[in-house]
Amino acid sequence: MTFQENSEDFAQVLCELACSRRCPNLECFNELEKEAYIKAVAELLSNEEKSKCDSYLISQDEFDHNFFKTDTITNEEHKGVEQTLFTEKFLKFLVQKVGKCPVKNLLEGKCAANVTLTSCLGEKQIKCNPDYPYRTYDGTCNNLHHATWGSRGRPLKHPIAPCYSDVVSKPARSIFNAPLPQNRKLVRELASTLEKTGARSSAKISMFLVFLSELVNTDMIGRATRRVRNPTGGFRGCTVDGSDRSACVSTLSNPLRVLPKDDCFDPIGVGCLNFSPQEKSNDQCELKHVGQRNAESSYLDLSNVYGTQPSYDANGKLELFTCGGTKPIVESSPSSVQFFALGGLFAQLHNYCVDQVRSCGQSKGPVEERCRAFTIGVYQKIIYEQLLPFLFGEQFYAQCGFDCEYNPEVEASVSQLYKSAVGRFQHIWIPKTLNYIPNGDRRSLPFHEFFHNEETFDCNGILAGVVESPISINRFTDEYQCLFYSEDGKRGTCLACIDLARNREAGLCPLLTYKHYIEELFGDNDSSKCYSKFEDLEDIFRPEIIELFENMYDSPADIDAYFCNLDRRFHSGASLPKLVAQATCLEFKRLKCTDRFFYTRNPNLGEGARKLITNFDLTVLLSLFTNLREVPIQPLVSDSTKVESAQVRAFSTDGGSQKLPSEDLSSSCEAHSTKRSHETSPPARKSLRKLSVSSG
């Protein structure tokens, strides 16, 4: 190393040391608060006006109407939105006044602890009844000491300080302060690279796994685009024909450019794709890095199926709509009919439970709440004993160590990394077509067709087809990055572009930053590796991907976290790339360890209900709630061996006569069900030996 290089390094150290000691003067806050409040109120009023003006809204005759739909918000929610916007504007003004470095220190807690703007109200106080035995619907009171942890509306978490170019909200730039690669161009070049390599293949993983993962992700996260008091079908960013940016663009939209010569969109004259930023959450005006708002509770509690308020009929049953989906499921958008059908399996399980418990004649406590607890228990069991072992492989699943006790000192949350990058793993598996088998008539339909006119599809045919549809690997299909959500197969949107835009708007740091952070947590030897040249990436990416990144990025340190899904490393037997599996492990371990009502430790379930949960898996749900004559033993595998539904029903529930055993049911009912379950014939037991069910 030369003397000059030594001097430059020393100067850099001195600069960083000086920066680390700088903090803003709190005395300047009052004037900035006033200015920020005026700007925030003016913007909100402007947004309200635009939500009533058709020229700012996506019209019903446009293909992506409802793709970025916004829901109305309550007065209380509106106050949170207002205070979040007010705080963000204040921080932007503060950066302009004192510079990035002091504000960065303030946001990271290096200056003063728990600084909150004086104009804001404190956090709403929630009183929890420690003796109430059931979950709330919005996630509050799971943690009795921190009632709002894990609840609906909370901010998603950054595992490390976010990488914003202005410290507050503007997307990051390259290490040389240049813009990152243009969104659509990067996605299209990547698709073209994969296409040229000829890597067209499918895996034995079924699309049933993709939709199950989507159901779980929506339950953990939900969708929260920036909202106003008036519900809309989405805010316009582009002209009606998509040729260019609209003259009517509000702060509620941030259209994505499509460069000329794009082989998907250029032939149809599209140069712009609509895109709506997502809502941030800082309802208490705390001066810290802010995450995007979580529209559902973080807990794995089927909040996307049950909704935010209890809604049952007089018997305690859920109202079912298309393919058994509940109202929150069928009103979610964009969602395909497969998503409705999969969510409908759990909704039907709830109603099945109600029928079984009521037939016993007595129940300790509300039937609907007992059945909700049971249904969530089956759902959690499927996630941790069927889905995650399949995704992780036996070796890494054991390494994750999911046998944790409840820890009330850790906040239940979902990270921005998972929501905007790692959790998008199932998106790159989307094939060109999906199987659809109504009444045994096998068809193959383009993926985008299942997002429209859902009520016209045969629900049994949907599930029969999805369990036999293999995922696509090693390529980006047109349905994924040209035709997503298309109505006519000619013009659609780009799901990959939306995912990448979400990655950047969330302030995610580069992929290598997260790689070092996560692998250090796992004690991985690669955590200290220096990636100074693009050639150093050969342990993570295939050569053609590295060449593409070298042509698109200034440095390996700039590569977006979203591309963690292209990691070529896999644990033995795993279905997820190594980095994706590691980050996913951290998310699901935290959610289990912070859930007071997790089914294996929930004292209110009762021993009988907990035993019956072990009898239920995806195969049993398909046998009970579809008209399929045969069901796959492993629905997550596209070529799984099948068994007759009648055998599964007889084995797991004794032909429907078995009641849901729990300590509050009549002894005769439970005795009858136990006796009958042991009468299952030996041949049936032998033929079902591979099923994850057992006698009751």
Order of alpha helices (4+ residues) and beta strands (2+ residues): alpha-alpha-alpha-alpha-alpha-beta-alpha-beta-beta-beta-beta-alpha-alpha-alpha-alpha-alpha-alpha-beta-beta-alpha-beta-alpha-alpha-alpha-alpha-alpha-alpha-alpha-beta-beta-alpha-alpha-alpha
